Amino acid sequence: MVMRKTTVCIDEDLLESAVKISGAKSKKEAIEKSLRLLVKSKKRGVFSEELGTYDLDLTPKKLEHLRNAG
């Protein structure tokens, strides 16, 4: 992994909110958590689009039976 120092202008209130909400111990950690979440979310969206949609004839009762059968 390559690490670089980057200077950016970030809304201070937004950054402080991100630190608090994420439970991060530093601004750097909050930014990294946010970026990881963004990347993960986008990858999930792409994966979901590639899978497409399927019509499944499953009732909640059938689904529970399948879960318990394993």
HTML snippet that shows the backbone in 3Dmol.js (N, CA, C, O; Angstrom):
<script src="https://3Dmol.org/build/3Dmol-min.js"></script>
<div id="view" style="width:600px;height:400px;position:relative"></div>
<script>
const pdb = `
ATOM      1  N   MET A   1       0.841  -1.172   0.000  1.00  0.00           N
ATOM      2  CA  MET A   1       0.000   0.000   0.000  1.00  0.00           C
ATOM      3  C   MET A   1       0.890   1.240   0.000  1.00  0.00           C
ATOM      4  O   MET A   1       1.828   1.350   0.790  1.00  0.00           O
ATOM      5  N   VAL A   2       0.586   2.146  -0.879  1.00  0.00           N
ATOM      6  CA  VAL A   2       1.339   3.390  -0.969  1.00  0.00           C
ATOM      7  C   VAL A   2       0.606   4.457  -0.155  1.00  0.00           C
ATOM      8  O   VAL A   2      -0.605   4.632  -0.292  1.00  0.00           O
ATOM      9  N   MET A   3       1.334   5.151   0.672  1.00  0.00           N
ATOM     10  CA  MET A   3       0.752   6.236   1.471  1.00  0.00           C
ATOM     11  C   MET A   3       1.334   7.551   0.977  1.00  0.00           C
ATOM     12  O   MET A   3       2.544   7.680   0.791  1.00  0.00           O
ATOM     13  N   ARG A   4       0.462   8.518   0.769  1.00  0.00           N
ATOM     14  CA  ARG A   4       0.899   9.843   0.346  1.00  0.00           C
ATOM     15  C   ARG A   4       0.246  10.883   1.220  1.00  0.00           C
ATOM     16  O   ARG A   4      -0.867  10.700   1.715  1.00  0.00           O
ATOM     17  N   LYS A   5       0.939  11.950   1.398  1.00  0.00           N
ATOM     18  CA  LYS A   5       0.367  13.083   2.114  1.00  0.00           C
ATOM     19  C   LYS A   5      -0.380  13.930   1.097  1.00  0.00           C
ATOM     20  O   LYS A   5       0.156  14.278   0.045  1.00  0.00           O
ATOM     21  N   THR A   6      -1.631  14.259   1.427  1.00  0.00           N
ATOM     22  CA  THR A   6      -2.474  15.040   0.533  1.00  0.00           C
ATOM     23  C   THR A   6      -3.101  16.178   1.321  1.00  0.00           C
ATOM     24  O   THR A   6      -3.576  15.980   2.439  1.00  0.00           O
ATOM     25  N   THR A   7      -3.101  17.347   0.746  1.00  0.00           N
ATOM     26  CA  THR A   7      -3.729  18.492   1.383  1.00  0.00           C
ATOM     27  C   THR A   7      -5.036  18.784   0.662  1.00  0.00           C
ATOM     28  O   THR A   7      -5.065  18.978  -0.553  1.00  0.00           O
ATOM     29  N   VAL A   8      -6.121  18.812   1.442  1.00  0.00           N
ATOM     30  CA  VAL A   8      -7.433  19.118   0.868  1.00  0.00           C
ATOM     31  C   VAL A   8      -8.178  20.067   1.796  1.00  0.00           C
ATOM     32  O   VAL A   8      -7.927  20.101   3.001  1.00  0.00           O
ATOM     33  N   CYS A   9      -9.081  20.822   1.231  1.00  0.00           N
ATOM     34  CA  CYS A   9      -9.945  21.684   2.030  1.00  0.00           C
ATOM     35  C   CYS A   9     -11.244  20.929   2.280  1.00  0.00           C
ATOM     36  O   CYS A   9     -11.943  20.553   1.339  1.00  0.00           O
ATOM     37  N   ILE A  10     -11.566  20.707   3.559  1.00  0.00           N
ATOM     38  CA  ILE A  10     -12.753  19.958   3.933  1.00  0.00           C
ATOM     39  C   ILE A  10     -13.564  20.805   4.909  1.00  0.00           C
ATOM     40  O   ILE A  10     -13.011  21.429   5.815  1.00  0.00           O
ATOM     41  N   ASP A  11     -14.868  20.819   4.717  1.00  0.00           N
ATOM     42  CA  ASP A  11     -15.760  21.526   5.624  1.00  0.00           C
ATOM     43  C   ASP A  11     -15.513  21.007   7.042  1.00  0.00           C
ATOM     44  O   ASP A  11     -15.712  19.824   7.318  1.00  0.00           O
ATOM     45  N   GLU A  12     -15.086  21.884   7.927  1.00  0.00           N
ATOM     46  CA  GLU A  12     -14.694  21.495   9.291  1.00  0.00           C
ATOM     47  C   GLU A  12     -15.860  20.912  10.081  1.00  0.00           C
ATOM     48  O   GLU A  12     -15.680  19.950  10.828  1.00  0.00           O
ATOM     49  N   ASP A  13     -17.060  21.487   9.924  1.00  0.00           N
ATOM     50  CA  ASP A  13     -18.232  20.954  10.630  1.00  0.00           C
ATOM     51  C   ASP A  13     -18.561  19.542  10.155  1.00  0.00           C
ATOM     52  O   ASP A  13     -18.885  18.666  10.957  1.00  0.00           O
ATOM     53  N   LEU A  14     -18.474  19.335   8.851  1.00  0.00           N
ATOM     54  CA  LEU A  14     -18.737  18.009   8.284  1.00  0.00           C
ATOM     55  C   LEU A  14     -17.718  16.996   8.792  1.00  0.00           C
ATOM     56  O   LEU A  14     -18.071  15.873   9.151  1.00  0.00           O
ATOM     57  N   LEU A  15     -16.471  17.396   8.820  1.00  0.00           N
ATOM     58  CA  LEU A  15     -15.414  16.508   9.298  1.00  0.00           C
ATOM     59  C   LEU A  15     -15.599  16.163  10.770  1.00  0.00           C
ATOM     60  O   LEU A  15     -15.445  15.003  11.153  1.00  0.00           O
ATOM     61  N   GLU A  16     -15.923  17.142  11.592  1.00  0.00           N
ATOM     62  CA  GLU A  16     -16.154  16.886  13.016  1.00  0.00           C
ATOM     63  C   GLU A  16     -17.346  15.962  13.218  1.00  0.00           C
ATOM     64  O   GLU A  16     -17.324  15.095  14.092  1.00  0.00           O
ATOM     65  N   SER A  17     -18.385  16.147  12.409  1.00  0.00           N
ATOM     66  CA  SER A  17     -19.543  15.248  12.486  1.00  0.00           C
ATOM     67  C   SER A  17     -19.142  13.830  12.121  1.00  0.00           C
ATOM     68  O   SER A  17     -19.572  12.873  12.765  1.00  0.00           O
ATOM     69  N   ALA A  18     -18.317  13.692  11.087  1.00  0.00           N
ATOM     70  CA  ALA A  18     -17.859  12.372  10.663  1.00  0.00           C
ATOM     71  C   ALA A  18     -17.035  11.696  11.755  1.00  0.00           C
ATOM     72  O   ALA A  18     -17.155  10.490  11.972  1.00  0.00           O
ATOM     73  N   VAL A  19     -16.207  12.469  12.436  1.00  0.00           N
ATOM     74  CA  VAL A  19     -15.397  11.923  13.529  1.00  0.00           C
ATOM     75  C   VAL A  19     -16.315  11.400  14.632  1.00  0.00           C
ATOM     76  O   VAL A  19     -16.124  10.287  15.120  1.00  0.00           O
ATOM     77  N   LYS A  20     -17.297  12.187  15.021  1.00  0.00           N
ATOM     78  CA  LYS A  20     -18.211  11.793  16.099  1.00  0.00           C
ATOM     79  C   LYS A  20     -19.056  10.584  15.706  1.00  0.00           C
ATOM     80  O   LYS A  20     -19.156   9.618  16.462  1.00  0.00           O
ATOM     81  N   ILE A  21     -19.661  10.642  14.526  1.00  0.00           N
ATOM     82  CA  ILE A  21     -20.553   9.575  14.082  1.00  0.00           C
ATOM     83  C   ILE A  21     -19.817   8.259  13.896  1.00  0.00           C
ATOM     84  O   ILE A  21     -20.342   7.197  14.232  1.00  0.00           O
ATOM     85  N   SER A  22     -18.612   8.325  13.365  1.00  0.00           N
ATOM     86  CA  SER A  22     -17.854   7.108  13.078  1.00  0.00           C
ATOM     87  C   SER A  22     -17.161   6.527  14.302  1.00  0.00           C
ATOM     88  O   SER A  22     -16.742   5.370  14.301  1.00  0.00           O
ATOM     89  N   GLY A  23     -17.046   7.338  15.341  1.00  0.00           N
ATOM     90  CA  GLY A  23     -16.321   6.878  16.520  1.00  0.00           C
ATOM     91  C   GLY A  23     -14.821   6.878  16.316  1.00  0.00           C
ATOM     92  O   GLY A  23     -14.081   6.262  17.082  1.00  0.00           O
ATOM     93  N   ALA A  24     -14.377   7.565  15.287  1.00  0.00           N
ATOM     94  CA  ALA A  24     -12.946   7.632  14.982  1.00  0.00           C
ATOM     95  C   ALA A  24     -12.203   8.407  16.058  1.00  0.00           C
ATOM     96  O   ALA A  24     -12.764   9.282  16.718  1.00  0.00           O
ATOM     97  N   LYS A  25     -10.939   8.069  16.220  1.00  0.00           N
ATOM     98  CA  LYS A  25     -10.111   8.743  17.213  1.00  0.00           C
ATOM     99  C   LYS A  25      -9.361   9.931  16.623  1.00  0.00           C
ATOM    100  O   LYS A  25      -8.746  10.714  17.348  1.00  0.00           O
ATOM    101  N   SER A  26      -9.418  10.057  15.297  1.00  0.00           N
ATOM    102  CA  SER A  26      -8.726  11.162  14.638  1.00  0.00           C
ATOM    103  C   SER A  26      -9.463  11.530  13.356  1.00  0.00           C
ATOM    104  O   SER A  26     -10.317  10.787  12.872  1.00  0.00           O
ATOM    105  N   LYS A  27      -9.115  12.681  12.827  1.00  0.00           N
ATOM    106  CA  LYS A  27      -9.699  13.109  11.557  1.00  0.00           C
ATOM    107  C   LYS A  27      -9.273  12.165  10.438  1.00  0.00           C
ATOM    108  O   LYS A  27     -10.077  11.813   9.576  1.00  0.00           O
ATOM    109  N   LYS A  28      -8.014  11.759  10.455  1.00  0.00           N
ATOM    110  CA  LYS A  28      -7.504  10.837   9.442  1.00  0.00           C
ATOM    111  C   LYS A  28      -8.299   9.539   9.458  1.00  0.00           C
ATOM    112  O   LYS A  28      -8.695   9.035   8.407  1.00  0.00           O
ATOM    113  N   GLU A  29      -8.532   8.999  10.651  1.00  0.00           N
ATOM    114  CA  GLU A  29      -9.280   7.748  10.763  1.00  0.00           C
ATOM    115  C   GLU A  29     -10.705   7.913  10.235  1.00  0.00           C
ATOM    116  O   GLU A  29     -11.224   7.023   9.561  1.00  0.00           O
ATOM    117  N   ALA A  30     -11.332   9.035  10.535  1.00  0.00           N
ATOM    118  CA  ALA A  30     -12.697   9.292  10.058  1.00  0.00           C
ATOM    119  C   ALA A  30     -12.731   9.363   8.532  1.00  0.00           C
ATOM    120  O   ALA A  30     -13.643   8.828   7.902  1.00  0.00           O
ATOM    121  N   ILE A  31     -11.745  10.019   7.947  1.00  0.00           N
ATOM    122  CA  ILE A  31     -11.686  10.133   6.487  1.00  0.00           C
ATOM    123  C   ILE A  31     -11.475   8.761   5.867  1.00  0.00           C
ATOM    124  O   ILE A  31     -12.134   8.419   4.885  1.00  0.00           O
ATOM    125  N   GLU A  32     -10.559   7.966   6.430  1.00  0.00           N
ATOM    126  CA  GLU A  32     -10.301   6.636   5.887  1.00  0.00           C
ATOM    127  C   GLU A  32     -11.524   5.731   6.016  1.00  0.00           C
ATOM    128  O   GLU A  32     -11.842   4.986   5.090  1.00  0.00           O
ATOM    129  N   LYS A  33     -12.214   5.791   7.159  1.00  0.00           N
ATOM    130  CA  LYS A  33     -13.438   5.001   7.330  1.00  0.00           C
ATOM    131  C   LYS A  33     -14.482   5.406   6.294  1.00  0.00           C
ATOM    132  O   LYS A  33     -15.151   4.558   5.704  1.00  0.00           O
ATOM    133  N   SER A  34     -14.610   6.706   6.083  1.00  0.00           N
ATOM    134  CA  SER A  34     -15.585   7.205   5.118  1.00  0.00           C
ATOM    135  C   SER A  34     -15.266   6.743   3.710  1.00  0.00           C
ATOM    136  O   SER A  34     -16.161   6.344   2.964  1.00  0.00           O
ATOM    137  N   LEU A  35     -14.002   6.794   3.347  1.00  0.00           N
ATOM    138  CA  LEU A  35     -13.602   6.363   2.009  1.00  0.00           C
ATOM    139  C   LEU A  35     -13.816   4.867   1.826  1.00  0.00           C
ATOM    140  O   LEU A  35     -14.270   4.431   0.769  1.00  0.00           O
ATOM    141  N   ARG A  36     -13.490   4.071   2.859  1.00  0.00           N
ATOM    142  CA  ARG A  36     -13.716   2.621   2.775  1.00  0.00           C
ATOM    143  C   ARG A  36     -15.202   2.314   2.603  1.00  0.00           C
ATOM    144  O   ARG A  36     -15.578   1.450   1.810  1.00  0.00           O
ATOM    145  N   LEU A  37     -16.041   3.027   3.350  1.00  0.00           N
ATOM    146  CA  LEU A  37     -17.484   2.828   3.252  1.00  0.00           C
ATOM    147  C   LEU A  37     -17.996   3.186   1.860  1.00  0.00           C
ATOM    148  O   LEU A  37     -18.834   2.476   1.304  1.00  0.00           O
ATOM    149  N   LEU A  38     -17.501   4.269   1.304  1.00  0.00           N
ATOM    150  CA  LEU A  38     -17.897   4.680  -0.039  1.00  0.00           C
ATOM    151  C   LEU A  38     -17.516   3.621  -1.066  1.00  0.00           C
ATOM    152  O   LEU A  38     -18.329   3.247  -1.912  1.00  0.00           O
ATOM    153  N   VAL A  39     -16.280   3.141  -0.991  1.00  0.00           N
ATOM    154  CA  VAL A  39     -15.806   2.128  -1.940  1.00  0.00           C
ATOM    155  C   VAL A  39     -16.614   0.841  -1.788  1.00  0.00           C
ATOM    156  O   VAL A  39     -17.030   0.246  -2.781  1.00  0.00           O
ATOM    157  N   LYS A  40     -16.834   0.415  -0.554  1.00  0.00           N
ATOM    158  CA  LYS A  40     -17.599  -0.811  -0.290  1.00  0.00           C
ATOM    159  C   LYS A  40     -19.019  -0.688  -0.836  1.00  0.00           C
ATOM    160  O   LYS A  40     -19.541  -1.625  -1.440  1.00  0.00           O
ATOM    161  N   SER A  41     -19.633   0.462  -0.623  1.00  0.00           N
ATOM    162  CA  SER A  41     -20.992   0.703  -1.091  1.00  0.00           C
ATOM    163  C   SER A  41     -21.066   0.650  -2.614  1.00  0.00           C
ATOM    164  O   SER A  41     -21.980   0.045  -3.174  1.00  0.00           O
ATOM    165  N   LYS A  42     -20.114   1.278  -3.272  1.00  0.00           N
ATOM    166  CA  LYS A  42     -20.108   1.281  -4.741  1.00  0.00           C
ATOM    167  C   LYS A  42     -19.875  -0.122  -5.286  1.00  0.00           C
ATOM    168  O   LYS A  42     -20.516  -0.526  -6.256  1.00  0.00           O
ATOM    169  N   LYS A  43     -18.955  -0.871  -4.665  1.00  0.00           N
ATOM    170  CA  LYS A  43     -18.696  -2.245  -5.106  1.00  0.00           C
ATOM    171  C   LYS A  43     -19.937  -3.107  -4.935  1.00  0.00           C
ATOM    172  O   LYS A  43     -20.252  -3.927  -5.798  1.00  0.00           O
ATOM    173  N   ARG A  44     -20.642  -2.924  -3.825  1.00  0.00           N
ATOM    174  CA  ARG A  44     -21.862  -3.682  -3.573  1.00  0.00           C
ATOM    175  C   ARG A  44     -22.913  -3.354  -4.637  1.00  0.00           C
ATOM    176  O   ARG A  44     -23.612  -4.243  -5.124  1.00  0.00           O
ATOM    177  N   GLY A  45     -23.017  -2.074  -4.990  1.00  0.00           N
ATOM    178  CA  GLY A  45     -23.978  -1.667  -6.013  1.00  0.00           C
ATOM    179  C   GLY A  45     -23.662  -2.270  -7.364  1.00  0.00           C
ATOM    180  O   GLY A  45     -24.563  -2.727  -8.068  1.00  0.00           O
ATOM    181  N   VAL A  46     -22.398  -2.277  -7.732  1.00  0.00           N
ATOM    182  CA  VAL A  46     -21.978  -2.871  -9.008  1.00  0.00           C
ATOM    183  C   VAL A  46     -22.261  -4.365  -8.999  1.00  0.00           C
ATOM    184  O   VAL A  46     -22.774  -4.907  -9.977  1.00  0.00           O
ATOM    185  N   PHE A  47     -21.929  -5.033  -7.899  1.00  0.00           N
ATOM    186  CA  PHE A  47     -22.159  -6.462  -7.772  1.00  0.00           C
ATOM    187  C   PHE A  47     -23.649  -6.773  -7.885  1.00  0.00           C
ATOM    188  O   PHE A  47     -24.046  -7.727  -8.555  1.00  0.00           O
ATOM    189  N   SER A  48     -24.462  -5.962  -7.228  1.00  0.00           N
ATOM    190  CA  SER A  48     -25.912  -6.159  -7.262  1.00  0.00           C
ATOM    191  C   SER A  48     -26.447  -5.995  -8.687  1.00  0.00           C
ATOM    192  O   SER A  48     -27.309  -6.760  -9.119  1.00  0.00           O
ATOM    193  N   GLU A  49     -25.940  -5.006  -9.410  1.00  0.00           N
ATOM    194  CA  GLU A  49     -26.374  -4.793 -10.792  1.00  0.00           C
ATOM    195  C   GLU A  49     -25.967  -5.954 -11.682  1.00  0.00           C
ATOM    196  O   GLU A  49     -26.721  -6.348 -12.572  1.00  0.00           O
ATOM    197  N   GLU A  50     -24.776  -6.509 -11.451  1.00  0.00           N
ATOM    198  CA  GLU A  50     -24.308  -7.633 -12.248  1.00  0.00           C
ATOM    199  C   GLU A  50     -25.142  -8.884 -11.988  1.00  0.00           C
ATOM    200  O   GLU A  50     -25.372  -9.673 -12.904  1.00  0.00           O
ATOM    201  N   LEU A  51     -25.591  -9.073 -10.763  1.00  0.00           N
ATOM    202  CA  LEU A  51     -26.408 -10.235 -10.422  1.00  0.00           C
ATOM    203  C   LEU A  51     -27.799 -10.133 -11.023  1.00  0.00           C
ATOM    204  O   LEU A  51     -28.387 -11.137 -11.428  1.00  0.00           O
ATOM    205  N   GLY A  52     -28.314  -8.934 -11.078  1.00  0.00           N
ATOM    206  CA  GLY A  52     -29.662  -8.752 -11.587  1.00  0.00           C
ATOM    207  C   GLY A  52     -30.689  -9.099 -10.523  1.00  0.00           C
ATOM    208  O   GLY A  52     -30.374  -9.166  -9.335  1.00  0.00           O
ATOM    209  N   THR A  53     -31.909  -9.317 -10.960  1.00  0.00           N
ATOM    210  CA  THR A  53     -32.979  -9.666 -10.030  1.00  0.00           C
ATOM    211  C   THR A  53     -33.569 -11.013 -10.418  1.00  0.00           C
ATOM    212  O   THR A  53     -33.561 -11.404 -11.586  1.00  0.00           O
ATOM    213  N   TYR A  54     -34.067 -11.692  -9.439  1.00  0.00           N
ATOM    214  CA  TYR A  54     -34.665 -13.007  -9.653  1.00  0.00           C
ATOM    215  C   TYR A  54     -35.990 -13.056  -8.914  1.00  0.00           C
ATOM    216  O   TYR A  54     -36.118 -12.547  -7.801  1.00  0.00           O
ATOM    217  N   ASP A  55     -36.969 -13.675  -9.551  1.00  0.00           N
ATOM    218  CA  ASP A  55     -38.246 -13.890  -8.884  1.00  0.00           C
ATOM    219  C   ASP A  55     -38.178 -15.220  -8.158  1.00  0.00           C
ATOM    220  O   ASP A  55     -38.003 -16.267  -8.781  1.00  0.00           O
ATOM    221  N   LEU A  56     -38.314 -15.181  -6.854  1.00  0.00           N
ATOM    222  CA  LEU A  56     -38.292 -16.385  -6.047  1.00  0.00           C
ATOM    223  C   LEU A  56     -39.664 -16.585  -5.422  1.00  0.00           C
ATOM    224  O   LEU A  56     -40.266 -15.650  -4.893  1.00  0.00           O
ATOM    225  N   ASP A  57     -40.137 -17.801  -5.490  1.00  0.00           N
ATOM    226  CA  ASP A  57     -41.426 -18.123  -4.906  1.00  0.00           C
ATOM    227  C   ASP A  57     -41.204 -18.603  -3.480  1.00  0.00           C
ATOM    228  O   ASP A  57     -41.379 -19.781  -3.170  1.00  0.00           O
ATOM    229  N   LEU A  58     -40.809 -17.658  -2.607  1.00  0.00           N
ATOM    230  CA  LEU A  58     -40.540 -18.003  -1.209  1.00  0.00           C
ATOM    231  C   LEU A  58     -41.454 -17.206  -0.287  1.00  0.00           C
ATOM    232  O   LEU A  58     -41.504 -15.977  -0.342  1.00  0.00           O
ATOM    233  N   THR A  59     -42.156 -17.915   0.537  1.00  0.00           N
ATOM    234  CA  THR A  59     -42.928 -17.261   1.588  1.00  0.00           C
ATOM    235  C   THR A  59     -42.026 -17.195   2.814  1.00  0.00           C
ATOM    236  O   THR A  59     -41.029 -17.913   2.888  1.00  0.00           O
ATOM    237  N   PRO A  60     -42.361 -16.355   3.761  1.00  0.00           N
ATOM    238  CA  PRO A  60     -41.552 -16.331   4.992  1.00  0.00           C
ATOM    239  C   PRO A  60     -41.463 -17.706   5.656  1.00  0.00           C
ATOM    240  O   PRO A  60     -40.429 -18.051   6.229  1.00  0.00           O
ATOM    241  N   LYS A  61     -42.540 -18.491   5.582  1.00  0.00           N
ATOM    242  CA  LYS A  61     -42.547 -19.826   6.176  1.00  0.00           C
ATOM    243  C   LYS A  61     -41.566 -20.754   5.449  1.00  0.00           C
ATOM    244  O   LYS A  61     -40.817 -21.490   6.091  1.00  0.00           O
ATOM    245  N   LYS A  62     -41.568 -20.718   4.100  1.00  0.00           N
ATOM    246  CA  LYS A  62     -40.636 -21.543   3.318  1.00  0.00           C
ATOM    247  C   LYS A  62     -39.188 -21.128   3.583  1.00  0.00           C
ATOM    248  O   LYS A  62     -38.306 -21.978   3.701  1.00  0.00           O
ATOM    249  N   LEU A  63     -38.953 -19.837   3.675  1.00  0.00           N
ATOM    250  CA  LEU A  63     -37.608 -19.334   3.930  1.00  0.00           C
ATOM    251  C   LEU A  63     -37.109 -19.796   5.301  1.00  0.00           C
ATOM    252  O   LEU A  63     -35.957 -20.205   5.443  1.00  0.00           O
ATOM    253  N   GLU A  64     -37.976 -19.729   6.299  1.00  0.00           N
ATOM    254  CA  GLU A  64     -37.597 -20.185   7.640  1.00  0.00           C
ATOM    255  C   GLU A  64     -37.282 -21.682   7.623  1.00  0.00           C
ATOM    256  O   GLU A  64     -36.340 -22.133   8.276  1.00  0.00           O
ATOM    257  N   HIS A  65     -38.078 -22.447   6.871  1.00  0.00           N
ATOM    258  CA  HIS A  65     -37.813 -23.899   6.759  1.00  0.00           C
ATOM    259  C   HIS A  65     -36.453 -24.146   6.133  1.00  0.00           C
ATOM    260  O   HIS A  65     -35.705 -25.003   6.603  1.00  0.00           O
ATOM    261  N   LEU A  66     -36.119 -23.410   5.079  1.00  0.00           N
ATOM    262  CA  LEU A  66     -34.811 -23.586   4.426  1.00  0.00           C
ATOM    263  C   LEU A  66     -33.659 -23.209   5.358  1.00  0.00           C
ATOM    264  O   LEU A  66     -32.620 -23.868   5.356  1.00  0.00           O
ATOM    265  N   ARG A  67     -33.837 -22.162   6.144  1.00  0.00           N
ATOM    266  CA  ARG A  67     -32.807 -21.749   7.095  1.00  0.00           C
ATOM    267  C   ARG A  67     -32.572 -22.814   8.157  1.00  0.00           C
ATOM    268  O   ARG A  67     -31.432 -23.051   8.555  1.00  0.00           O
ATOM    269  N   ASN A  68     -33.615 -23.441   8.606  1.00  0.00           N
ATOM    270  CA  ASN A  68     -33.502 -24.450   9.659  1.00  0.00           C
ATOM    271  C   ASN A  68     -33.083 -25.803   9.141  1.00  0.00           C
ATOM    272  O   ASN A  68     -32.648 -26.651   9.920  1.00  0.00           O
ATOM    273  N   ALA A  69     -33.203 -26.031   7.838  1.00  0.00           N
ATOM    274  CA  ALA A  69     -32.856 -27.338   7.249  1.00  0.00           C
ATOM    275  C   ALA A  69     -31.348 -27.556   7.198  1.00  0.00           C
ATOM    276  O   ALA A  69     -30.888 -28.697   7.177  1.00  0.00           O
ATOM    277  N   GLY A  70     -30.567 -26.459   7.179  1.00  0.00           N
ATOM    278  CA  GLY A  70     -29.126 -26.572   7.030  1.00  0.00           C
ATOM    279  C   GLY A  70     -28.460 -26.884   8.285  1.00  0.00           C
ATOM    280  O   GLY A  70     -27.236 -27.011   8.319  1.00  0.00           O
TER     281      GLY A  70
END
`;
const viewer = $3Dmol.createViewer("view");
viewer.addModel(pdb, "pdb");
viewer.setStyle({}, {cartoon: {color: "spectrum"}});
viewer.zoomTo();
viewer.render();
</script>
